[in-house]
Amino acid sequence: MPDTLPRADGERVLADLNALRALGTYKTGVHKPTFSEPHKQSLDWLVRKLPDAGLTGAIDGIGNIVATCAKPGPKLLAGSHLESQNYAGWLDGPLGVVYALEAARVLNTDPSVKGAVEVAAWVDEEGHFGSFLGSRSYVGQVTEAEIDAARDRTNGRPMRDALADMGLAGRARVAAEPGRHIGYLEAHIEQGHTLESGKLAIGVVTSIVGIWQYRITFIGEQNHAGTTRMAVRKDAGLALARFCVAIDERFPAACGPRTVWTTGRITLDPGAPSIIPGGAEMLFQIRDDNPAVIARLEELLRTMAAETTAKGPCSVAVEKIRTGAPAMMNTGFQDAIDAASKALADGRSLRMPSGAGHDAQMLATIMPAGMLFVPSIGGISHHWTENTADADIVTGAQVFVESCRRILEGQRLFS
């Protein structure tokens, strides 16, 4: 690969990431929930950086930044998010925004590169107020009524109040302009240990899993914990516990090679030590990139509920409360990332699915999309110890910029 081709500035990338890390610092990570002061400061930081990349942009009416470039030629959209989970890591989100900014700085100012990278920072990917509100708004999937109803999951604060406090009340939301972009590219830490354990530098994402979530309710009979004999109890909590064990026993025979499932919350009613719970509830989630696998597991889940109800002494009901279709990443984008990895990372790349959700799956509903992963130390994420080696961050930036250049150069391959 000729040395004259545009290259990312690794020191600048690290400086940018550390500047964002200083906003809302918590231990070795950050606490930067959506619409918090550190989140607002991060958005303002990005707006100030845009002109150096030949970009113009502002925070829109939902909290997105979608910057545009006047340079003629094809346009590639790139980005991620700037807020964090509560008391979490410093790279989940900002890495993708800084990589996109760096690609814009390098490629937009180079007259030998036809076209430009336009940068996006999507709001609330972490779901403080809803599900992918920023990227879903951009692709036309968020109504004003949904914003009216949205509340902060931590403190119940209405989203309208948060927007007003940000100075965004009444400001228009930016929507996708059909045909403007040849596609969308996002970078992210892996949030797993596949790359690190394999001594690999780059993950080429093939698909993003869909997420299906269920509320499973158990109805028994509330009674005195001291006077009710074990043989006649209708303990909803015990029924729930047995159901959880049964899932782990029966799902492996029906799942796919990368299916995962999680019981994320259990509640007992009334939840007192001297009362047999008459009701119990669990929030249950399944992730896979194959809808057929999910359909098979959901059918099994409902069959198990019917069997438990028939056997007694408690009844079980399964309610689906979230459906998230998986997204396939564009094969041309995958090829571009692979080629960039061969040129700049000694080919130490692996094609792999993403087990986490990302804004790219929303953008994939309206345009070709791709994702690039860099290693996570110890596979840790959503925790303040989340980290990636500086050398891996720099290598990822180099590969990302070169991937953008190749996508712009080969734009006709991705339609």
C-alpha positions in Angstrom: 0.0 0.0 0.0 1.6 3.3 -1.0 2.7 5.6 1.8 1.2 8.5 0.1 -2.3 7.4 0.9 -4.1 9.4 3.7 -3.5 8.0 7.2 -5.1 8.5 10.6 -3.2 10.5 13.2 -3.0 8.0 16.2 -1.9 10.6 18.7 -4.8 12.9 17.8 -7.3 10.1 18.1 -6.0 9.2 21.6 -6.0 12.8 22.6 -9.6 13.2 21.5 -10.7 10.1 23.3 -9.0 11.2 26.5 -10.6 14.7 26.2 -14.0 13.0 26.2 -13.0 10.7 29.0 -12.3 13.8 31.1 -16.0 14.8 30.8 -17.9 12.9 33.5 -15.0 10.8 34.8 -15.9 8.0 37.2 -13.0 5.9 38.5 -11.2 4.7 35.3 -14.4 5.1 33.2 -17.2 7.7 32.9 -20.7 8.3 34.2 -22.3 10.1 31.3 -26.1 9.3 31.1 -28.2 10.8 28.3 -28.8 14.5 28.7 -26.6 14.8 31.8 -24.2 17.7 32.0 -21.2 15.6 30.9 -23.2 14.3 27.9 -24.1 17.9 26.9 -20.4 18.9 27.3 -19.4 16.0 25.0 -21.9 17.0 22.3 -20.7 20.6 22.5 -17.1 19.3 22.2 -18.0 17.5 19.0 -19.7 20.5 17.5 -16.6 22.6 18.1 -14.4 20.0 16.3 -16.5 19.8 13.2 -15.1 22.7 11.2 -11.6 21.2 11.2 -13.0 18.3 9.3 -14.9 20.4 6.8 -18.2 19.7 8.5 -21.1 21.8 9.6 -23.5 20.5 12.3 -25.5 21.3 15.4 -27.5 19.4 18.1 -31.0 18.6 16.7 -34.3 18.4 18.5 -33.8 15.0 19.9 -30.1 15.3 20.8 -28.5 14.0 17.6 -25.6 15.6 15.8 -25.6 14.8 12.0 -22.9 16.9 10.4 -22.7 17.5 6.7 -19.9 18.4 4.2 -20.2 20.6 1.1 -17.4 18.7 -0.7 -18.7 17.2 -3.9 -18.9 13.5 -4.5 -20.3 10.5 -2.7 -21.0 10.8 1.0 -20.4 8.1 3.6 -22.1 8.5 7.0 -20.1 7.4 10.1 -20.5 7.7 13.8 -21.7 6.2 17.1 -22.9 7.7 20.4 -21.4 9.9 23.2 -23.5 9.0 26.3 -22.6 6.1 28.5 -24.3 3.5 30.7 -24.4 4.5 34.3 -20.9 4.3 35.9 -19.5 2.5 32.9 -16.7 2.6 30.4 -15.0 5.4 28.4 -14.8 3.8 24.9 -18.3 2.4 24.4 -19.7 5.0 22.0 -17.0 7.7 21.9 -14.5 5.4 20.0 -16.9 5.3 17.0 -17.5 9.0 17.0 -13.8 9.9 17.2 -12.9 7.4 14.5 -15.6 9.0 12.3 -14.3 12.5 13.1 -10.7 11.4 12.3 -11.8 9.9 9.0 -13.5 13.1 8.1 -10.5 15.2 9.1 -8.2 13.0 7.0 -10.4 12.4 3.9 -12.5 15.5 3.6 -9.5 17.8 3.4 -7.7 15.6 0.9 -8.4 16.7 -2.7 -7.3 13.3 -4.0 -10.2 11.6 -2.2 -13.5 11.9 -4.1 -16.4 12.4 -1.7 -16.5 12.9 2.0 -17.3 11.3 5.4 -20.2 12.9 7.3 -20.2 12.4 11.1 -23.1 11.4 13.4 -23.5 11.2 17.1 -26.7 9.4 17.9 -28.4 10.1 21.1 -29.5 7.5 23.7 -28.1 4.4 22.1 -27.7 3.2 25.7 -31.4 3.3 26.3 -31.8 5.7 29.2 -35.1 7.1 27.8 -35.9 4.5 25.1 -34.6 2.1 22.5 -32.1 3.6 20.0 -34.1 6.9 20.1 -31.5 8.9 18.1 -30.8 6.6 15.2 -34.5 5.5 15.1 -35.5 9.1 14.9 -33.2 9.7 12.0 -34.7 6.8 10.0 -38.2 7.9 10.8 -39.2 5.4 13.5 -39.8 7.7 16.4 -43.1 9.7 16.9 -43.7 12.8 18.9 -46.0 10.7 21.1 -43.1 8.3 21.9 -41.0 11.3 23.0 -43.9 12.6 25.1 -44.1 9.2 26.9 -40.4 8.7 27.4 -39.0 8.7 30.9 -35.5 8.3 32.3 -35.3 4.7 33.5 -33.2 5.8 36.5 -35.2 8.7 37.9 -38.4 8.9 35.9 -37.6 12.3 34.5 -39.7 13.1 31.4 -37.7 13.3 28.2 -39.4 16.6 27.3 -38.1 18.2 30.4 -34.6 16.9 29.6 -34.8 18.3 26.1 -36.0 21.7 27.4 -33.1 21.8 29.9 -30.7 21.1 27.0 -32.2 24.1 25.2 -33.6 21.8 22.5 -37.4 22.4 23.0 -39.0 23.1 19.7 -35.9 22.4 17.7 -36.5 20.2 14.6 -35.3 16.7 14.4 -32.9 15.8 11.5 -34.3 13.1 9.2 -32.4 11.0 6.7 -32.2 12.5 3.2 -33.0 9.7 0.7 -30.0 9.0 -1.6 -27.6 11.3 0.2 -25.4 8.6 1.7 -23.8 5.5 0.1 -23.9 3.8 3.5 -23.1 4.0 7.1 -20.0 2.7 8.9 -19.6 2.4 12.7 -16.6 1.4 14.9 -17.0 -0.1 18.4 -15.1 -2.0 21.0 -15.9 -5.7 20.8 -17.3 -6.0 24.3 -16.2 -9.6 24.3 -12.9 -11.5 24.3 -12.8 -13.2 20.9 -10.3 -10.7 19.3 -8.1 -10.5 22.4 -7.9 -14.3 22.9 -7.2 -14.8 19.2 -4.5 -12.0 19.2 -6.5 -10.3 16.5 -6.7 -6.6 15.8 -10.0 -6.1 13.9 -13.4 -7.6 14.0 -15.4 -7.4 10.7 -19.0 -7.5 11.8 -21.2 -9.7 9.7 -24.5 -9.2 11.5 -26.0 -7.6 14.6 -28.2 -9.7 16.8 -31.9 -9.1 17.3 -33.1 -8.8 20.9 -36.4 -10.3 22.0 -37.6 -9.6 25.5 -40.4 -11.3 27.5 -42.2 -10.8 30.8 -43.0 -14.1 32.3 -45.6 -14.0 35.1 -46.3 -16.7 37.7 -49.5 -16.8 39.7 -49.8 -18.9 42.9 -51.4 -18.2 46.2 -50.2 -15.8 48.9 -50.2 -17.3 52.4 -48.5 -17.4 55.8 -45.0 -18.7 55.6 -45.1 -20.3 59.0 -48.5 -22.0 59.0 -48.9 -23.3 55.5 -47.5 -26.8 55.0 -45.1 -27.3 52.1 -47.3 -30.0 50.5 -50.1 -27.5 49.9 -48.2 -24.4 49.0 -48.7 -22.6 45.7 -45.4 -20.7 45.8 -45.0 -18.5 42.7 -41.3 -17.8 43.6 -40.5 -21.4 43.7 -42.3 -22.0 40.4 -40.2 -19.2 38.8 -37.0 -20.6 40.1 -37.8 -24.1 38.7 -38.7 -22.5 35.4 -35.4 -20.7 35.1 -33.6 -24.0 35.7 -35.8 -25.7 33.1 -34.9 -23.1 30.5 -31.2 -23.8 31.0 -31.9 -27.5 30.7 -34.0 -27.4 27.5 -32.8 -24.4 25.5 -29.4 -25.9 24.5 -31.1 -28.5 22.3 -33.1 -25.9 20.4 -30.7 -22.9 20.2 -28.2 -21.8 17.6 -24.4 -21.8 18.0 -24.3 -18.2 19.3 -27.7 -17.9 21.0 -27.6 -16.3 24.4 -30.4 -15.9 27.0 -30.6 -14.0 30.2 -33.0 -13.6 33.1 -32.3 -9.9 33.9 -34.7 -9.2 36.7 -36.8 -11.2 39.2 -39.5 -9.8 41.4 -41.7 -11.5 44.1 -45.1 -10.3 45.3 -45.3 -9.3 48.0 -41.6 -10.0 48.6 -41.7 -10.3 52.4 -39.8 -13.0 54.3 -42.8 -14.3 56.2 -45.2 -14.5 53.3 -45.3 -17.1 50.6 -45.3 -15.1 47.3 -48.5 -15.3 45.4 -47.0 -13.7 42.4 -43.6 -13.6 40.7 -42.3 -12.1 37.5 -39.1 -12.4 35.5 -37.8 -10.3 32.6 -36.2 -12.7 30.1 -34.2 -11.9 27.0 -33.0 -13.9 24.0 -30.4 -12.7 21.4 -29.6 -14.3 18.1 -29.1 -13.1 14.5 -31.4 -15.8 13.1 -35.1 -15.1 13.4 -35.9 -18.8 12.8 -33.9 -19.7 16.0 -35.7 -17.1 18.0 -39.1 -18.4 16.7 -38.2 -21.9 17.8 -37.1 -20.8 21.2 -40.2 -18.7 21.7 -42.4 -21.6 20.8 -40.5 -23.7 23.3 -40.8 -21.0 26.0 -44.6 -21.0 25.5 -44.8 -24.8 25.5 -42.9 -24.9 28.8 -45.3 -22.3 30.3 -48.3 -24.3 29.2 -46.8 -27.5 30.7 -46.1 -25.8 34.0 -49.6 -24.4 34.2 -51.1 -27.8 33.4 -48.9 -29.5 36.0 -49.6 -26.8 38.7 -49.7 -25.6 41.4 -49.0 -22.2 39.8 -50.0 -20.8 36.4 -47.5 -19.2 34.0 -48.0 -16.5 31.3 -45.5 -15.4 28.7 -45.8 -11.9 27.2 -43.4 -10.6 24.5 -42.6 -7.0 25.3 -39.8 -6.3 22.8 -38.9 -7.5 19.3 -35.7 -6.5 17.7 -35.0 -7.7 14.2 -31.3 -8.6 13.5 -29.4 -6.7 10.8 -27.0 -8.1 8.3 -24.0 -6.0 7.5 -23.3 -5.2 3.8 -20.8 -7.7 2.3 -19.1 -5.0 0.3 -18.4 -3.0 3.5 -17.0 -6.2 5.1 -14.7 -6.7 2.1 -13.5 -3.1 2.4 -12.7 -3.5 6.1 -10.9 -6.8 5.4 -8.8 -5.2 2.7 -7.9 -2.3 5.0 -7.0 -4.8 7.7 -4.7 -6.7 5.3 -3.0 -3.4 4.4 -2.6 -1.9 7.9 -3.1 -4.6 10.5 -1.2 -7.6 8.9 -4.6 -9.2 8.1 -5.3 -9.9 11.8 -9.0 -9.7 11.3 -12.0 -12.0 11.8 -15.5 -11.9 10.4 -17.9 -12.2 13.4 -21.4 -11.4 14.5 -22.1 -8.7 17.1 -23.9 -10.0 20.2 -24.7 -6.5 21.3 -27.1 -4.0 19.7 -25.8 -0.9 17.9 -27.1 2.1 16.0 -25.8 0.5 12.8 -28.8 -1.9 12.9 -31.2 1.0 12.7 -29.2 2.6 9.8 -29.2 -0.7 8.0 -32.9 -0.4 7.6 -32.4 2.4 5.1 -28.9 2.1 3.7 -25.9 -0.3 3.4 -24.2 -0.5 6.8 -21.0 -2.0 8.2 -19.2 -2.3 11.6 -15.6 -2.6 12.7 -14.6 -3.9 16.1 -11.4 -3.4 18.1 -10.3 -5.7 21.0 -11.6 -5.2 24.5 -9.2 -6.0 27.3 -10.6 -9.0 29.3 -13.8 -8.7 27.2 -15.1 -6.2 29.8 -17.7 -3.5 28.9 -20.5 -1.6 30.6 -18.1 -1.3 33.6 -15.6 1.4 34.5 -12.7 -1.0 34.0 -13.6 -1.3 30.2 -10.4 -0.6 28.2 -8.5 -1.2 25.0 -4.8 -0.9 24.5 -3.6 2.3 22.9 -1.9 0.4 20.1 -5.1 -1.4 19.3 -7.0 1.9 19.3 -4.5 3.4 16.9 -4.5 0.4 14.6 -8.3 0.5 14.6 -8.3 4.1 13.6 -5.9 3.5 10.7 -8.1 0.6 9.4 -11.3 2.6 9.9 -10.0 5.6 7.9 -8.7 3.3 5.1 -12.0 1.4 5.1 -13.8 4.7 4.6 -11.5 5.6 1.7 -12.1 2.3 0.0 -15.9 2.5 0.5 -15.9 6.0 -1.1 -13.7 4.8 -3.9 -15.8 1.8 -4.6 -19.2 3.3 -3.9 -20.9 1.6 -6.8 -20.3 -1.8 -5.2 -22.5 -1.1 -2.2 -25.9 -0.2 -3.8 
